[in-house]
Amino acid sequence: MLLKLKVNNAVMTVDVSPDTPLLWVLRDVLDLKGAKYGCGIGRCGACTVLLGGRAVRSCMTEVGDVGESAITTIEGLSPDGLHPVQAAWEALDVPQCGYCQAGQILAATALLEKTPHPTDAEIDAAMSGNICRCGTYTRIRQAIHEAAAAGAPARNQ
Amino acid sequence: MSMNRRSFLQLTALAGGGLALGLYHSPLARGQEAAEGDLKPQAFIQIAPDGKVTIMARASESGQGMRNMLPMLIAEELDVDWKDVRVQQAELNEKVYGQQFSGGSMNTPVGWEPMRRVGAAGRLLLITAAAQTWGVAAAECTAAHGRVAHAGSGRSAGYGELAAKAAALPAPVLSSVKLKDPKEYRIIGHSQKGVDTHAIVTGKAQFGIDVTLPGMLYATIEKAPVFAGKVKSANTEEVAKLAGVRHVLVIEGGITPAAFTPWEPGMEPGIAVVADTWWQAQAARKRLKVDWELGPAATQSSEGFRKRTAELLLAPPAKTLRQYGDVDGALKSSAKVVEATYEYPFIAHVTMEPQGATAHWKDGKLEMWSTSTLPGNGRALVAKTLGIQESDITTHMVRAGGSFGRRLQNDYLVEAAWIAKRVDAPVKLLWSREDDIQHDPFRPGGTVGLKGGVDAQGKLTAWRHHLVSYGDDNHMTSGGGIGRDSYPAGFPPAYAIYTSAQPLMLRTGAQRAPGDNAYCWVAQSFLDELAHAAGRDPLEFQLELLSNKLAPWSAGEKDPVGDHEPSGQDVLIPERFKGVLELVAEKSGWAKRRKEPGRGMGIAAWFCHLGYFAEVADVSVNEENQVTVNQVWAAGDVGSQIINPAAAESMGQGGIMEGLSHMSQEITLVDGRIEQSNFHNHPLMRMRQVPKIEVYWRKTDYAPTGLGEPTLPPILPAVTNAIFAATGKRVRTLPLKRSGFSWA
């Protein structure tokens, strides 16, 4: 089935079964490999993308349900990799293995858009759906505070 | 123009990674490269005419920072600026690069000396080239910031201008090159951002799962719900007709279930579904109807294991690993005797990236994209399974989304290669998370019966340790063995360590700090029990114990020596163990800790993989027995130099987070079937559960050693000892829920 998707500010047409999870359409049809497969049941957050600015688990989102909503993946968060959240992540050298970090960054971006200066409790609430197996949480929290201090603006849209 | 790389062909073969686990504690592994052949600087360093320097990262990278650490050692001695260095991942070629596996926290001790010598040899070649060009003495030339200068004549040249000439010179003997005084370090000891960090935060880093080749197909494998169960029959023809499906292949497998399941036991049977996309392969797989011959492993259950363990604990131990002093006599004459049984479960690795690999079979040659951390062994296994020569295999080493010991085994790589040989296209195999948990080479569970005594002065009199785990009469299952000198061996006046085993038909293997991730918890918890029985402060009790070594190591005494000579470090050095305990006590305010109901602090330390860590946890326990870890202090001694400080701190925090995760995980079996399947029932710590973690270093005059493993073990007993301090209840069974506790 032909579907039109708005991905990273471009309209793309894909020919897939509408019950295919968005994650696999992004990764294996559109070759956007930033979103990762971690659990397939929405329990780890490695597949997190923004859908209309909200952080969603793309492994649980059927592509047929996306409709007109704008999809932002890590590849489209900024043209230059310098979105304040990315910049904070880089400055603090957050990643170890790095596999979960695209999901973490997008979840943090969605948090900061709604709550520009989150408390630790607000970070806990927003980020506890994203597992980091390497345990880089301390730096993730620090990076969110730094991005907030730098005035992380809205997504690059 | 890059340096002439043809000179590699003269090199002698170095030992492959296949022996890796056997070498964990062997000093041979560390002296090996110098003994067996010199590494050539040209293999690791390429300098372009414009002065851009490329340094090869030889080891596999799964998040431990090996693409930084080893190249930093080279760059330091080469005297280039780190910002001018491009790091490139080497392909698998251990004849050229030496050891390329990452495991056992061995890359630092193994790489520390040879990698610096490679850099220094490169610098020497460039200086020699400059001196010859200018007709001056090499000794009058100096190198810095990627340039050679001759002060006398005021001449200088960039490395790029000298590279072609340097490449034509004979490589110096590595052992003869001069290394810098550590006081001159400009890269080592200074935090250098991960070479892949920018790519990671922009989604451009390539992990194993991201490898894509033109015309590539995707594979998934349905395996029996029971270990090594075989396919009797299946509706393969029907599934082959489903949308996108190209092949449905029955894997006969090569495992014969037995009491002892060895490391890399062979291919598991199953059915591979190969399709145009992974989702199609996965959807088709769900339509498989398989009649399995489950085989003998279907009789296994956690309940059965527990019953047999209880019998073995009461029976005379099967093996005596070590015994000195009169343990029974010492216990009899002790003022107090404590007896306890500690039990820890099987757990799975759950790397964030599930297992998988990409392979392409073409014209009798195989090309593989591997996330293995033991890639040499992977290639050997693939060659054996496919009946081809290792020389017909090219292995690209791709960044892995975590390993923690999992990717030391190469089952997924063998599977991908096996499928690739049967399909006329490149193929990417990816396991689902459920596959990943249920077919993991688990950290084996175990139960330890302990008896210990203290005398009227509050000193430890005897320690009796009976580990009941899995295996046959001759072997403990992989990742389940214990050493003869397991701490506190050597310190109490009488000590005995025994093992018994029951059969296990399951894959097991090393998980971060293998063995130590369980034994530290057991020993440091029981020491805490004994300290309390003696009415002593646990820190003071342990420091006193460490001050009086009464028996030699079973392998004989070694003379610990200083920097650049790591031999002798693979036995516990009491001063270092005490040093980290004292440092963590100071940083955590142990002596002045508050004692209040529902809140407590616990302390523990361990020596493993050549490193020493002591940790203190401050926990709160609420009325529902929910545990919050408020803060953790860690003190580590991994020698004279922290090579990449920010990464080292992160590794310390990560090891602690992993240890906390272990405390809520378990793998259980019913009728041979694994009950856990995903993160909802095999959990990991989450953001809301993260304590404040401070990591401190005690620098000592020993050669630097690794950080992958030793940060982990002490956190488990630090937390359970803190739970005891808070509640008076002793956690003797993990996961926490089996002792009536849970994470808040």
Interface residues (C-beta under 8 A of the other chain):
Chain A: S17 T20 P21 W24 D28 V29 D31 L32 K33 G34 A35 K36 Y37 G38 C39 G40 I41 R43 C44 A46 T73 I74 E75 L77 G81 Q86 W89 E90 D93 V94 P95 Q96 C97 G98 Y99 C100 Q101 A102 I105 I123 D124 A125 M127 S128 G129 N130 I131 C132 R133 C134 G135 T136 Y137 T138 R139 I140 R141
Chain B: S62 G63 Q64 G65 S191 K193 G194 D196 T197 H198 I200 V201 T202 G203 K204 A205 Q206 F207 I209 D210 T212 Y218 A243 T277 W278 W279 V350 T351 M352 E353 P354 R399 A400 G401 G402 S403 F404 L430 S432 R433 A646 A647 S650 M651 Q653 G654 G655 I656 M657 E658 S661 N678 F679 H680 L684 M685 R686 M687 R688 V690 K692 I693
